[in-house]
Each structure stands twice: as structure tokens, then as C-alpha cells.
């Protein structure tokens, strides 16, 4: 896993959200990468582990439909 790989993956599948700003200019950003867990679970877990190794809070979340 590498930063260039994650950047390319994010470019194709990622999204950036402003969270909790309430118009006051105070908040944080959330980065998400969506992928089918049937085909992309291992890749997402590898990305999360790489980011955790670099002290970035990352995890794989499964949405229930």
C-alpha cells in the first residue's frame, strides 16, 4: 500500500465531507471511499490498516440496506 495508490483510489471512489461546521467555520473533514464489500473489502481493509499505521483514524464501515 502507498500514498499514490490511495490517492488514485480516492480519485475514483472517494468523497470529502465537511462535518459539524454549523456555518461557524469550526468543524472537521471526513474522507470516505465507497466500494462493494463483496469485491473491495480486502482493499479497503488494507487502506485502513496503512492509514492507521500513519496515525490516521481509519476503519471499514458496512452500511446495512
TORMARNU-978454 format. One record per residue: residue number from 1; x, y, z of N, C-alpha, C, CB in turn. Coordinates in Angstrom, 1 decimal, always signed. Atoms other than C-alpha are relative to their C-alpha. Glycine has a CB too. Layout:
// TORMARNU-978454
   pos      n_X      n_Y      n_Z     ca_X     ca_Y     ca_Z      c_X      c_Y      c_Z     cb_X     cb_Y     cb_Z
   NUM        X        Y        Z        X        Y        Z        X        Y        Z        X        Y        Z
...
END
This chain:
// TORMARNU-978454
   pos      n_X      n_Y      n_Z     ca_X     ca_Y     ca_Z      c_X      c_Y      c_Z     cb_X     cb_Y     cb_Z
     1     +0.8     -1.2     +0.0     +0.0     +0.0     +0.0     +0.9     +1.2     +0.0     -1.0     +0.0     +1.2
     2     -0.8     -1.2     +0.0     +1.2     +3.5     -0.7     -0.9     +1.2     -0.1     +1.0     +0.0     -1.2
     3     +0.8     -1.2     +0.2     +0.0     +7.1     -0.7     -0.5     +0.2     -1.4     +0.8     +1.2     +0.5
     4     +0.5     -0.2     +1.4     -0.1     +7.3     -4.5     -1.1     -0.9     -0.4     +1.2     -0.2     -1.0
     5     +1.1     +0.9     +0.2     -2.3     +4.2     -4.6     -1.3     +0.5     +0.6     +0.4     -1.5     +0.5
     6     +1.2     -0.5     -0.7     -4.7     +5.6     -2.0     -0.5     +1.2     -0.7     +0.4     +0.3     +1.4
     7     +0.5     -1.2     +0.7     -4.8     +8.9     -3.9     -0.7     -0.3     -1.3     +1.2     +0.9     -0.4
     8     +0.7     +0.5     +1.2     -5.7     +7.1     -7.1     -1.3     -0.6     +0.3     +0.9     -0.9     -0.8
     9     +1.2     +0.7     -0.4     -8.3     +5.0     -5.4     -1.0     +1.1     +0.5     +0.3     -1.0     +1.2
    10     +0.9     -1.1     -0.4     -9.8     +8.1     -3.7     -0.5     +0.8     -1.2     +0.8     +0.9     +1.0
    11     +0.4     -0.7     +1.1     -9.8     +9.9     -7.0     -1.2     -0.6     -0.8     +1.2     +0.2     -1.0
    12     +1.1     +0.7     +0.7    -12.1     +7.3     -8.5     -1.2     -0.3     +0.9     +0.5     -1.3     -0.5
    13     +1.1     +0.4     -0.9    -14.2     +6.3     -5.4     -0.2     +0.8     +1.2     +0.3     -1.4     +0.4
    14     +0.0     -0.7     -1.2    -13.7     +8.9     -2.8     -0.9     +1.3     +0.0     +1.3     +0.5     +0.4
    15     +0.9     -1.2     -0.2    -15.7    +11.8     -1.3     +0.5     +0.7     +1.2     -1.5     -0.4     +0.1
    16     -0.4     -0.8     -1.2    -14.8    +14.7     +1.1     -1.2     +0.7     +0.5     +1.1     +1.0     -0.4
    17     +1.2     -0.6     -0.7    -17.4    +15.9     +3.6     +0.5     +1.0     +1.0     -0.9     -1.0     +0.6
    18     -0.2     -0.9     -1.2    -17.4    +19.0     +5.9     -1.0     -0.4     +1.0     -0.2     +1.5     -0.4
    19     +0.8     +0.5     -1.0    -18.7    +17.8     +9.2     +0.0     +0.9     +1.2     +0.5     -1.5     +0.4
    20     +0.2     -0.8     -1.2    -20.1    +19.8    +12.1     +0.4     +1.4     +0.0     +0.8     -0.7     +1.1
    21     -0.4     -1.4     +0.1    -19.2    +23.2    +10.8     -1.1     +1.0     +0.5     +0.4     +0.4     -1.4
    22     +1.1     -0.9     -0.4    -22.6    +24.8    +11.5     +0.1     +1.4     -0.4     -0.2     -0.1     +1.5
    23     -0.1     -1.4     +0.5    -21.7    +27.8     +9.5     +1.0     +0.9     +0.8     -1.3     +0.6     -0.1
    24     -0.9     -0.8     -0.9    -19.3    +29.0    +12.2     +1.5     -0.1     -0.4     -0.2     -0.4     +1.4
    25     -1.4     +0.2     +0.4    -16.1    +27.9    +10.4     +0.7     -0.9     +0.9     +0.7     +1.4     +0.0
    26     -0.7     +1.0     -0.9    -15.4    +25.3    +13.1     -0.6     -1.4     -0.4     -0.3     +0.4     +1.5
    27     +0.4     +1.3     +0.3    -15.5    +21.7    +12.2     +1.1     -0.9     -0.5     -1.1     +0.0     -1.1
    28     -1.1     +0.9     +0.5    -13.6    +18.9    +10.5     -0.5     -0.6     -1.3     +0.3     -1.1     +1.1
    29     +0.3     +0.6     +1.3    -13.5    +17.0     +7.3     +0.0     -1.5     +0.2     +1.0     +0.4     -1.1
    30     +0.0     +1.5     +0.1    -14.4    +13.3     +6.7     +0.2     -0.4     -1.4     -1.4     -0.5     +0.6
    31     -0.3     +0.5     +1.3    -13.0    +11.4     +3.8     -0.6     -1.4     +0.0     +1.6     -0.1     -0.2
    32     +0.6     +1.3     +0.1    -15.0     +8.4     +2.6     +0.4     -0.6     -1.4     -1.5     +0.1     +0.1
    33     -0.3     +0.7     +1.2    -14.2     +5.8     +0.0     -1.1     -1.1     -0.1     +1.4     -0.6     -0.1
    34     +1.1     +1.0     +0.1    -17.2     +3.7     -1.2     +0.5     -1.1     -0.9     -1.3     +0.6     -0.5
    35     -0.3     +1.1     +0.9    -16.7     +0.2     -2.6     -0.9     -1.2     +0.5     +1.5     -0.4     +0.1
    36     +0.8     +1.2     -0.3    -18.7     -3.0     -2.7     +0.9     -0.9     +1.0     -0.4     -0.8     -1.2
    37     -0.8     +0.9     -0.9    -17.6     -5.1     +0.3     +0.2     -1.4     -0.6     -0.7     -0.1     +1.3
    38     -0.1     +1.3     +0.6    -18.1     -8.2     -1.9     +1.3     +0.0     -0.8     -1.2     -0.3     -0.9
    39     -1.2     +0.0     +0.8    -15.3     -7.1     -4.2     +1.1     +0.9     +0.5     -0.4     +0.6     -1.4
    40     -1.0     -0.9     -0.4    -13.4     -4.4     -2.4     +0.4     +0.0     +1.5     -0.4     +1.4     -0.3
    41     -0.2     +0.0     -1.4    -13.4     -5.4     +1.3     +1.5     -0.1     +0.4     -0.7     -1.2     +0.6
    42     -1.4     +0.2     -0.3     -9.7     -6.6     +1.3     +0.8     +1.3     -0.3     +0.6     -1.1     -0.8
    43     -0.7     -1.3     +0.3     -8.5     -3.4     -0.4     -0.3     +1.1     +1.0     -0.4     +0.4     -1.4
    44     +0.4     -1.0     -1.0    -10.5     -1.2     +2.0     +0.7     -0.2     +1.3     -1.5     +0.1     +0.1
    45     -0.7     +0.3     -1.3     -9.0     -3.0     +5.0     +1.4     +0.3     -0.1     -0.3     -1.5     +0.3
    46     -1.4     -0.3     +0.1     -5.5     -2.7     +3.6     +0.2     +1.6     +0.0     +0.5     -0.5     -1.4
    47     -0.1     -1.5     -0.1     -6.1     +1.1     +3.1     -0.1     +0.5     +1.4     -1.0     +0.7     -0.9
    48     +0.2     -0.4     -1.4     -7.4     +1.4     +6.6     +1.2     -0.3     +0.9     -1.3     -0.7     +0.6
    49     -1.2     +0.4     -0.8     -4.5     -0.5     +8.1     +1.2     +0.9     -0.3     +0.4     -1.5     -0.3
    50     -1.1     -0.9     +0.4     -2.0     +1.6     +6.2     -0.1     +1.4     +0.6     +0.1     +0.1     -1.6
    51     +0.2     -1.3     -0.6     -3.6     +4.8     +7.4     +0.1     +0.0     +1.5     -1.4     +0.5     -0.4
    52     -0.1     +0.1     -1.5     -3.8     +3.6    +11.0     +1.5     -0.1     +0.3     -0.7     -1.3     +0.5
    53     -1.5     +0.1     -0.2     +0.0     +2.8    +10.7     +0.6     +1.4     +0.0     +0.6     -0.9     -1.0
    54     -0.5     -1.4     +0.1     +0.4     +6.5     +9.9     -0.8     +0.9     +1.0     -0.1     +0.5     -1.4
    55     +0.7     -0.7     -1.1     -1.7     +7.6    +13.0     -1.2     +0.8     -0.6     +0.9     +1.0     +0.7
    56     +1.2     -0.6     +0.5     -4.8     +8.4    +10.9     -1.2     -0.9     +0.4     +0.1     +0.2     -1.6
    57     +1.2     +0.8     -0.4     -8.2     +7.2    +12.3     -0.7     -0.5     -1.3     -1.0     +0.9     +0.9
    58     +0.6     +0.6     +1.2     -9.5     +4.9     +9.6     -0.6     -1.4     +0.3     +1.1     -0.2     -1.2
    59     +0.7     +1.2     -0.2    -11.9     +2.0     +9.5     -0.9     -0.3     -1.1     -0.8     +0.0     +1.4
    60     +0.9     +0.5     +1.1    -14.1     -0.1     +7.2     -1.4     -0.1     +0.7     +0.4     -1.3     -0.6
    61     +1.4     +0.0     -0.6    -17.8     +0.5     +7.9     -0.9     -0.6     -1.1     -0.5     +1.4     +0.3
    62     +0.9     +0.7     +0.9    -20.5     -1.7     +6.4     -1.4     +0.6     +0.3     +0.0     -1.5     +0.2
    63     +1.3     -0.5     -0.1    -23.8     +0.0     +5.7     -1.0     -1.1     -0.2     -0.3     +1.1     -1.0
    64     +1.0     +0.9     +0.2    -26.9     -2.1     +6.2     -1.1     +0.6     -0.9     -0.6     -0.5     +1.4
    65     +1.0     -0.5     +0.9    -29.5     -1.8     +3.5     -1.4     -0.6     +0.4     +0.3     -0.3     -1.5
END
